[in-house]
Amino acid sequence: MGSSTKKNILVFPGLRKNSGTGNLIRMHSLSLFLSKNINDLSISFYINDSARFREIYPGSFDFPYYTDVNDQYFDLCLFDSSDSDESLLSYIKAHSNKIIAFDYFNYSTDKIDCIINLISHNKFEIDKFRGKIHEGAEYAIMRDEFLTAFNLPVHRSGMPGKRILITFGGEDPGSNTFSVLKRLEGSCFTDITVLVGKLNKDREKIHSIYKEKFIVLDHVSDIVKYYSNSDIVICGGGTTFLEVLFAGIPVIPVPQNINEKNFIEKTGKVIQLFTIDDLLSGSITDVEKAVKEYRNIVDGKGKERICKIVSSWLK
């Protein structure tokens, strides 16, 4: 793939308070893949909130990044932000030949050339878009450590054990971690591990109330180990949800916003998902059929598909 002429990509993972951090993490993972699979490619990041960026990546970062692109010009921009501000798009368009947007639903814009969505949340306006649209969970971006650890589907049968992992990403803007813990604290489940993100506003409260009852951890570097040692995962409906599906672990998704709610509901029509009520009532008894179907939704080849799309727009 690629060409003899060096191409430049600008990546914009819009950072906003209370909007989660999954877009930055997945764009970093995608960029690593693109840099390895497209010849003569240069990738830079445009960061709109450097303080927040450094909270997520306090150490070294694999790509150069700018807080202002100044007079630079790029062949393509990968835009991953919930912000539909037309002035922002105009600024990026002025510095990019083409724009590919991820999980973007303002179809009336004329600034974006291609959209890649897991699901379209604004179907009644989709006909307004004049560019190219790719849609489906087959475009889910998996981090390399998950692709390696769960290369082969996990086989689970019978009644799941009681090892529960609770994780709602780096920020958890809706306080889902705390809400789930409140529901479980009086139950029979005691083997619970809670991962509290760096930016979780309830962090101190969760540690104070639950550190003696459950295993409460801050940021961990070996996340795959915690997935592998869990019988069921309770998480949001974004990046983590997709990773758990790929890993083949029974999952209880709890949406953090309306888009996640829609995605969970749509996914639940195709495969069997579970709820907190199912867990508390003991009705999660045989998960073999459910987890077998998870790979039908997320097969781990999303980056390959996106790479082909990106390559076509660089020609």
Sequence and secondary structure as in RCSB ss.txt:
>XXXX:A:sequence
MGSSTKKNILVFPGLRKNSGTGNLIRMHSLSLFLSKNINDLSISFYINDSARFREIYPGSFDFPYYTDVNDQYFD
LCLFDSSDSDESLLSYIKAHSNKIIAFDYFNYSTDKIDCIINLISHNKFEIDKFRGKIHEGAEYAIMRDEFLTAF
NLPVHRSGMPGKRILITFGGEDPGSNTFSVLKRLEGSCFTDITVLVGKLNKDREKIHSIYKEKFIVLDHVSDIVK
YYSNSDIVICGGGTTFLEVLFAGIPVIPVPQNINEKNFIEKTGKVIQLFTIDDLLSGSITDVEKAVKEYRNIVDG
KGKERICKIVSSWLK
>XXXX:A:secstr
 EEEEEEEEEEEE   TTS SHHHHHHHHHHHHHHHHSEEEEEEEE S HHHHHHH  S  SS EES  TT  EE
EEEEE S   HHHHHHHHTTEEEEEEES   TT SS SEEEESS S GGGGGG  SEEEESGGG    HHHHHHT
SS     SS  S EEEE TTT TT HHHHHHHHHTTSS   EEEE  TT TTHHHHHHHHTTTSEEE   S HHH
HHHT SEEEE SSHHHHHHHHHT  EEE  SSHHHHHHHHHHHTTS    HHHHHHT     HHHHHHHHHH  S
 HHHHHHHHHHHHH 
